[in-house]
Amino acid sequence: MQCVRFLLLSMILARGTLSARVVTFSGYKWNVKDSVEEKWGPGPNYFSPDSRNVWVDEQGRLHLKITFRENRWYCAEVISQRSFGFGSYRWRVSNLLPAGELDANVVLGLFTWSDRPEFAHREIDVGVSRWGKKELQSNSEYVVQPYVSSGHIKKFTTSSVANVTHGFTWKEDGVEFLSEWESSPSGAQSETWSFVEGSVPTAIIPQPFDENARMNLWLFQSVEPLADVEIVLESFSFTPLSPSFP
């Protein structure tokens, strides 16, 4: 199941086109993915540029929504017009959605991706899902592709899918992941993971070229949810690495 899951994510994610629709979120412009009435990856699924699936509200928050209409389920994805490169990427997920209430087949992806195949498409992921398994304890994971290599995935559990800040710092010699959230009665909690050049034999760090930051909400293996699903992102931020001096 794991191999099938990441094969779908990594090999067919590039399929798709950019619609004419652009949204502005957290000071950046994002193209909205359009599958043009066909099922494309990941999933595969229908991806809609419609304002019922992707919109920015009056508070500046980005809404990604899976909706059912015209006898099919539509998913959502946005792609940054800018390529950011090395630095710190942070996403704040704000809507109140306890982890157990997120449909087991729904996936929230926060990641980088290049259509070029080098460095496994320069794909660095924070994924939120239970991958079709309701009984699965972990609901989140960090990945530096390729998925087939041992030691490239770290799974963990958050007490809430929302009110969480996820992100990573991408450097020349490694990727440092961080997630932070509040949980009652435990208070502030966090998860970290460092993927460093040479930490495992296959640990080669992607080098920037033309990758984009992306956010998507989609259905694992196209399995239909029981109802519409909406995720609200409060913010995205990018901080370039400070220059190093000899």
Phi, psi and chi 1 to 4 in degrees:
 res  aa     phi    psi   chi1   chi2   chi3   chi4
   1 MET       -  -42.8  177.2   66.8   74.5      -
   2 GLN   -62.2  -43.1  -68.4  -76.6   26.8      -
   3 CYS   -63.7  -42.2  -71.3      -      -      -
   4 VAL   -61.6  -42.8  171.7      -      -      -
   5 ARG   -60.6  -51.8  170.3  167.3   68.6   82.2
   6 PHE   -75.2  -25.7  -80.1  105.1      -      -
   7 LEU   -61.8  -43.6 -174.4   64.3      -      -
   8 LEU   -63.6  -40.6  -71.5  168.5      -      -
   9 LEU   -68.6  -43.6  177.6   60.2      -      -
  10 SER   -90.9  -28.9  -61.0      -      -      -
  11 MET   -92.3  -29.1  -66.8 -172.8   67.0      -
  12 ILE  -115.6    7.9   58.6  179.4      -      -
  13 LEU   -64.0  -30.6 -172.9   57.8      -      -
  14 ALA   -69.1  -21.7      -      -      -      -
  15 ARG   -66.4  135.3  -67.4 -162.1   63.1 -166.1
  16 GLY   142.9  169.8      -      -      -      -
  17 THR  -135.6  162.7 -173.9      -      -      -
  18 LEU   -94.3  124.7  -57.5 -178.7      -      -
  19 SER   -75.1  172.5   71.6      -      -      -
  20 ALA   -72.4  -10.6      -      -      -      -
  21 ARG   -82.9  134.3 -174.0  159.1  177.7 -105.8
  22 VAL  -129.6  136.5  176.0      -      -      -
  23 VAL  -116.7  151.7  -63.8      -      -      -
  24 THR  -107.1  122.9  -60.2      -      -      -
  25 PHE  -140.2  128.0  170.6   58.0      -      -
  26 SER    54.0   35.3  -71.7      -      -      -
  27 GLY    85.1    2.0      -      -      -      -
  28 TYR  -120.3  155.0  -60.1  103.5      -      -
  29 LYS   -95.9  137.2  -67.2 -172.7 -179.8  -61.2
  30 TRP  -128.3  127.0  -54.6   77.9      -      -
  31 ASN   -79.2  143.3  -65.5  -49.0      -      -
  32 VAL   -98.5  129.6 -176.8      -      -      -
  33 LYS   -72.8  140.1 -175.7  173.5  179.0  176.6
  34 ASP  -133.6  118.9 -176.5    3.0      -      -
  35 SER   -88.5    3.9   64.5      -      -      -
  36 VAL    50.8   54.7 -165.3      -      -      -
  37 GLU    64.0   21.2  -59.6  -56.6  -51.0      -
  38 GLU  -127.7  159.3  -65.5 -178.3    6.6      -
  39 LYS   -85.5  125.4  -81.7 -169.0  172.2 -176.3
  40 TRP  -127.1  167.1  -72.6  -17.9      -      -
  41 GLY   -76.1  158.2      -      -      -      -
  42 PRO   -80.3  157.2   29.3  -34.4      -      -
  43 GLY   130.8  -74.2      -      -      -      -
  44 PRO   -75.8  160.8   31.2  -34.4      -      -
  45 ASN  -146.7  167.7  -71.0  -74.4      -      -
  46 TYR   -84.0  130.2  -65.6  105.1      -      -
  47 PHE  -114.3  126.3  -74.8   84.9      -      -
  48 SER  -111.8  138.6  171.3      -      -      -
  49 PRO   -87.0    4.2   33.9  -35.6      -      -
  50 ASP   -64.3  148.8 -166.3  -80.6      -      -
  51 SER   -68.7   -9.4   59.2      -      -      -
  52 ARG   -80.9  -12.0  -71.8  168.8  -72.6 -173.5
  53 ASN  -111.0  -30.1  -63.3   92.5      -      -
  54 VAL  -138.5  123.9  176.9      -      -      -
  55 TRP  -159.3  160.8   73.4   94.9      -      -
  56 VAL  -113.5  127.1  176.9      -      -      -
  57 ASP   -86.2 -178.6   64.4   25.2      -      -
  58 GLU   -65.4  -19.5  -66.4 -179.8   -8.7      -
  59 GLN   -90.0    2.6  -64.7  175.0  -86.1      -
  60 GLY    82.4   13.0      -      -      -      -
  61 ARG   -89.8  143.6  -58.7  176.6  -56.3  178.0
  62 LEU   -92.3  129.1  176.1   68.1      -      -
  63 HIS  -107.6  126.6  -63.8 -113.9      -      -
  64 LEU  -114.2  128.0  -59.2  177.8      -      -
  65 LYS  -138.5  136.4 -169.9  171.4 -175.9  177.8
  66 ILE   -94.4  122.1  -61.4  172.7      -      -
  67 THR  -129.0  154.9   62.7      -      -      -
  68 PHE  -109.7  122.3 -175.6   77.0      -      -
  69 ARG  -160.2  156.4   62.0 -179.8 -172.0  -83.7
  70 GLU    54.1   34.3  -59.3  163.5   -3.8      -
  71 ASN    66.0   28.1 -156.6   33.4      -      -
  72 ARG  -153.8  160.1   62.7  177.9   58.2  161.3
  73 TRP   -95.5  132.1  -72.2   94.2      -      -
  74 TYR  -112.1  135.1  -74.3   98.9      -      -
  75 CYS  -106.9 -178.1  -61.8      -      -      -
  76 ALA  -139.2  142.3      -      -      -      -
  77 GLU  -154.1  140.7  180.0  170.7  -24.7      -
  78 VAL  -126.4  149.6  -64.1      -      -      -
  79 ILE  -131.7  125.6  -58.1  164.0      -      -
  80 SER   -65.3  139.1   67.1      -      -      -
  81 GLN   -71.8  -25.7  -69.0 -173.4   -9.8      -
  82 ARG   -93.6  144.8  172.9 -179.7  167.8 -179.4
  83 SER   -98.0  125.7 -178.7      -      -      -
  84 PHE   -95.0  -41.0  -65.2   96.3      -      -
  85 GLY    78.7 -154.0      -      -      -      -
  86 PHE   -60.6  140.0  -71.0  140.2      -      -
  87 GLY   150.4 -171.3      -      -      -      -
  88 SER  -102.7  124.8  -65.5      -      -      -
  89 TYR  -107.5  130.5  -62.0   70.1      -      -
  90 ARG  -136.5  133.4  -66.0  -72.6 -177.1  -90.7
  91 TRP  -122.5  132.6  -69.8  -91.9      -      -
  92 ARG  -109.3  115.1  175.0   68.4  176.7  175.1
  93 VAL   -95.1  122.9 -174.9      -      -      -
  94 SER  -112.0  -22.2   66.5      -      -      -
  95 ASN   -75.6  147.1   60.9  -44.1      -      -
  96 LEU   -78.3  102.8  -62.9  171.9      -      -
  97 LEU  -142.3   97.2 -175.5   64.0      -      -
  98 PRO   -55.7  147.9  -24.8   35.0      -      -
  99 ALA   -55.7  -39.2      -      -      -      -
 100 GLY   -69.4  -12.9      -      -      -      -
 101 GLU   -94.7   -7.0  -66.8 -176.4   11.4      -
 102 LEU   -80.0  123.1 -176.2   66.2      -      -
 103 ASP   -50.3  136.3 -170.7  -70.8      -      -
 104 ALA   -63.1  -18.4      -      -      -      -
 105 ASN   -99.9    3.1  -63.6  -64.4      -      -
 106 VAL   -92.6  139.2  170.3      -      -      -
 107 VAL  -124.9  127.8 -176.3      -      -      -
 108 LEU  -103.3  121.2  171.0   64.6      -      -
 109 GLY  -114.0  132.4      -      -      -      -
 110 LEU  -128.6  111.9  -48.8  169.4      -      -
 111 PHE  -164.6  173.0   60.5  107.4      -      -
 112 THR  -111.5  153.5   58.1      -      -      -
 113 TRP  -159.0  139.4  169.4  -87.3      -      -
 114 SER  -122.7  143.2  166.7      -      -      -
 115 ASP   -71.4  -17.3  -73.2  -22.5      -      -
 116 ARG   -75.6  141.7  -66.3  174.6  178.2  -94.8
 117 PRO   -77.5  -13.3   28.0  -35.5      -      -
 118 GLU   -59.3  145.4  -64.9   85.2    9.3      -
 119 PHE    54.8   41.4  -62.1  105.6      -      -
 120 ALA    51.7   46.3      -      -      -      -
 121 HIS    64.8   19.7  -66.2  -81.4      -      -
 122 ARG    52.2   40.2  -65.0  175.0  170.4   83.7
 123 GLU   -92.7  117.3 -174.4  177.5   -3.4      -
 124 ILE  -123.6  123.4  -57.3  170.4      -      -
 125 ASP  -122.6  142.3  -58.0  -73.1      -      -
 126 VAL  -113.6  119.1  177.8      -      -      -
 127 GLY  -117.9  137.8      -      -      -      -
 128 VAL  -120.4  110.5  179.3      -      -      -
 129 SER  -176.8  162.5 -177.8      -      -      -
 130 ARG  -109.9    7.8  -74.6  179.2  -71.0  157.0
 131 TRP    52.1   44.7  -54.3  104.7      -      -
 132 GLY    81.8    1.3      -      -      -      -
 133 LYS  -112.2  101.8  -61.9 -179.9  179.5  179.7
 134 LYS   -60.4  -31.2  -64.9 -179.5  179.6  179.9
 135 GLU   -83.6   -5.5   71.9  -76.9   -0.6      -
 136 LEU   -65.7  129.9 -163.4   63.8      -      -
 137 GLN   -75.2  -44.4  -67.5  -61.7  -47.8      -
 138 SER   -74.9  140.8   61.7      -      -      -
 139 ASN  -127.7    7.2   58.9   16.4      -      -
 140 SER  -146.9  160.9  -56.4      -      -      -
 141 GLU  -161.3  154.6   61.7 -169.6   25.5      -
 142 TYR  -110.7  141.0  -56.1  134.9      -      -
 143 VAL  -142.4  133.9 -174.9      -      -      -
 144 VAL  -114.7  111.2  178.2      -      -      -
 145 GLN   -66.8  151.8  -60.6  -69.4  -13.6      -
 146 PRO   -86.6  141.4   29.6  -34.9      -      -
 147 TYR   -64.3  -27.3   69.8   90.9      -      -
 148 VAL   -72.5  -12.9  -67.6      -      -      -
 149 SER   -87.7  133.0  -59.8      -      -      -
 150 SER   -60.9  137.6  176.3      -      -      -
 151 GLY    85.0   10.4      -      -      -      -
 152 HIS   -97.4    2.9  -77.1 -121.3      -      -
 153 ILE  -131.9  137.8  -57.1  173.9      -      -
 154 LYS  -126.2  118.8  165.2   71.5  177.9  -68.4
 155 LYS   -99.4  147.0  -67.6 -176.8  174.9  -67.0
 156 PHE  -157.4  175.0   62.2   99.7      -      -
 157 THR  -126.0  132.8  -58.5      -      -      -
 158 THR  -110.1  150.5   65.6      -      -      -
 159 SER   -76.8  -12.0   58.1      -      -      -
 160 SER  -148.1  140.7  174.9      -      -      -
 161 VAL   -77.1  -24.5  174.1      -      -      -
 162 ALA  -106.6  172.7      -      -      -      -
 163 ASN    53.9   40.6  -68.9  -29.0      -      -
 164 VAL  -124.8  139.9 -178.3      -      -      -
 165 THR  -105.4  118.6  -60.7      -      -      -
 166 HIS  -111.2  150.6  -68.3  -65.7      -      -
 167 GLY   176.7 -177.2      -      -      -      -
 168 PHE  -155.7  155.2   51.4   82.8      -      -
 169 THR  -111.1  118.5  -61.3      -      -      -
 170 TRP  -100.2  118.1  179.8   16.1      -      -
 171 LYS  -124.1  171.5  -58.3 -177.2  -68.9 -175.2
 172 GLU   -61.7  -32.8 -174.8  174.5    2.4      -
 173 ASP  -113.0   10.6   59.1   -7.2      -      -
 174 GLY   175.1  172.0      -      -      -      -
 175 VAL  -128.9  126.8 -177.9      -      -      -
 176 GLU  -112.8  117.8  -61.8  176.5   -5.0      -
 177 PHE   -96.9  149.3  -67.6   86.6      -      -
 178 LEU  -150.6  133.1  171.4   65.6      -      -
 179 SER  -129.8  139.6  -63.6      -      -      -
 180 GLU  -135.3  138.2  -61.1  175.3  -55.2      -
 181 TRP  -156.2  165.2   66.0   95.2      -      -
 182 GLU  -103.7  139.9  -67.1  -74.9  -22.1      -
 183 SER  -141.3  135.0  176.4      -      -      -
 184 SER   -96.8  132.8  178.7      -      -      -
 185 PRO   -94.1    8.5   35.4  -35.6      -      -
 186 SER   -74.4  -22.8  -56.3      -      -      -
 187 GLY    82.4 -148.0      -      -      -      -
 188 ALA   -67.9  133.4      -      -      -      -
 189 GLN  -134.3  161.8  -62.8 -173.2   59.8      -
 190 SER  -154.7  163.2   64.0      -      -      -
 191 GLU  -137.0  141.3 -174.4   70.2   41.3      -
 192 THR  -136.5  159.6   62.0      -      -      -
 193 TRP  -160.5  135.6 -175.3   47.5      -      -
 194 SER  -114.6  126.2  -65.9      -      -      -
 195 PHE  -112.7  108.3 -175.9   84.0      -      -
 196 VAL  -115.6  143.8 -178.7      -      -      -
 197 GLU   -50.2  123.4 -174.9   92.9   30.2      -
 198 GLY    86.0   -2.0      -      -      -      -
 199 SER   -64.5  -32.2   58.2      -      -      -
 200 VAL  -132.5  159.6  -65.6      -      -      -
 201 PRO   -55.1  -28.6  -27.1   35.6      -      -
 202 THR   -98.6    9.2   55.6      -      -      -
 203 ALA   -77.8   86.7      -      -      -      -
 204 ILE  -109.3  124.4  -61.5  174.4      -      -
 205 ILE   -82.7  129.4  -54.3  -55.2      -      -
 206 PRO   -59.7  145.5  -19.3   30.5      -      -
 207 GLN  -109.9  138.5  -61.2  -59.7  -64.4      -
 208 PRO   -63.5  150.9  -17.4   30.2      -      -
 209 PHE  -152.2  -76.7 -173.9   69.9      -      -
 210 ASP  -134.6   20.3   63.4  -10.4      -      -
 211 GLU   -67.7  158.8   71.8  -68.0  -31.7      -
 212 ASN  -124.0  157.2  -52.2   94.4      -      -
 213 ALA   -81.8  142.3      -      -      -      -
 214 ARG  -139.4  154.8  -57.6 -169.0  177.2 -154.1
 215 MET  -137.6  131.4  -63.2  166.8  -87.7      -
 216 ASN  -144.2  160.3   58.2   20.3      -      -
 217 LEU  -135.0  117.0 -169.9   65.8      -      -
 218 TRP  -149.0  174.2   53.6  -79.5      -      -
 219 LEU  -107.0  122.6  -61.3  170.8      -      -
 220 PHE   -64.1  125.8  173.4   57.5      -      -
 221 GLN    53.2   26.9  -65.0 -173.6  -22.6      -
 222 SER    63.2   18.1  -51.6      -      -      -
 223 VAL   -73.0  126.7  177.8      -      -      -
 224 GLU   -70.4  138.5  -61.9  179.3   -4.2      -
 225 PRO   -80.1  172.9   32.5  -35.5      -      -
 226 LEU   -78.6  -23.2  -63.2  176.2      -      -
 227 ALA  -158.0  172.2      -      -      -      -
 228 ASP   -56.7  149.4  -69.2   -0.6      -      -
 229 VAL  -129.0  131.6 -179.8      -      -      -
 230 GLU  -130.4  134.0 -178.6  178.9  -11.0      -
 231 ILE  -120.3  136.4  -69.9  -69.1      -      -
 232 VAL  -113.6  125.6 -178.3      -      -      -
 233 LEU  -104.5  121.9  -70.3  117.7      -      -
 234 GLU   -74.5  -37.1 -177.7  176.2  -41.1      -
 235 SER  -162.6  158.5   62.6      -      -      -
 236 PHE  -130.0  139.2  165.1   80.5      -      -
 237 SER  -138.8  150.4   66.5      -      -      -
 238 PHE  -133.9  131.8  172.9   76.1      -      -
 239 THR  -124.6  115.5  -55.5      -      -      -
 240 PRO   -65.2  154.9   23.3  -31.6      -      -
 241 LEU   -66.1  142.2  -66.4 -179.5      -      -
 242 SER   -69.1  139.8  -60.0      -      -      -
 243 PRO   -63.7  141.9   22.6  -32.5      -      -
 244 SER   -96.8  144.2   58.5      -      -      -
 245 PHE  -121.8  143.7  -63.1   96.9      -      -
 246 PRO   -65.2      -   22.0  -29.2      -      -
